[in-house]
Amino acid sequence: MKKLEDLKEHLDKNSVEALPQGGMSVEVTEEFLANMMDSDKPECRFKKGDTVYKATYAEGDIHQIDTPGIVKGNLYEKTLGEAYLVLFEGDAHMSFTTGVKLKSEV
């Protein structure tokens, strides 16, 4: 996925739902998940299996700064930059987040 328009094609806009604890839930296509999880993208600094930590907090985020997680997939898109699927500690589901919200050390 090289353009933001390509990424948007894989989101089900009818599935967007605000979560009670903050953040949102969105259904994505199997193709989108496969693209993020099939192999590491060379433009991404974090690779599958890396431990990362939440680096920033904005209103609506569900993870506090320094929450640890494991990278499960990555993606690079020109407008968005680095993006990741991260399974944060204590979560049952992966979160989609951008690279600017992650760091490698506490």
CORURLIN-V511472 format. One record per backbone hydrogen bond with DSSP energy under -1.0 kcal/mol. CO is the residue of the C=O (numbers start at 1). NH is the residue of the N-H. Records with the same first field share a line. If there is no record, write none. Layout:
CO: NH ; NH
This chain:
2: 78
3: 7
4: 8
5: 9
7: 10
8: 11
10: 29
11: 13
12: 15
17: 25
19: 22
23: 19
25: 17
27: 12
29: 33
30: 34
31: 35
32: 36
33: 37
34: 38
36: 74
41: 44
47: 50
50: 71
52: 69
53: 103
54: 66
58: 61
60: 23
64: 67
67: 54
68: 89
69: 52
70: 87
71: 49
73: 85
75: 83
77: 81
81: 77
82: 99
83: 75
84: 97
85: 72 ; 73
86: 95
87: 70
88: 91
95: 86
97: 84
98: 101
99: 102
101: 55
103: 53
